[in-house]
Amino acid sequence: MTAAPETQEVFYLLDRSGQWQPLVWPLPEHRTGIQAGEWLHIDVLRNDDARALSGAEIWFGYGEGDEEMLAAGRAWPIYRFK
């Protein structure tokens, strides 16, 4: 008999330099001073192999800080890898 592999949730944050880092609390800001209606391009998978990301989600959020963002419901998944 073989046991099914256990799955574990692991959280990472894309830092200002474009590197993935283990999630820390409070969440550090990624960008500041973004105006309403302004477009922002963020390279999420620059030179990364997405094959290992099956089932992973990319989330986006904004606010005056991590607690305010979460309390106001301004964070949501924007992509899920198949």
Summary of the structure (lengths in Angstrom):
residues: 82
radius of gyration: 15.2
end to end distance: 28.2
largest distance: 57.2
contacts: 115
relative contact order: 0.16
helix: 12%
strand: 21%
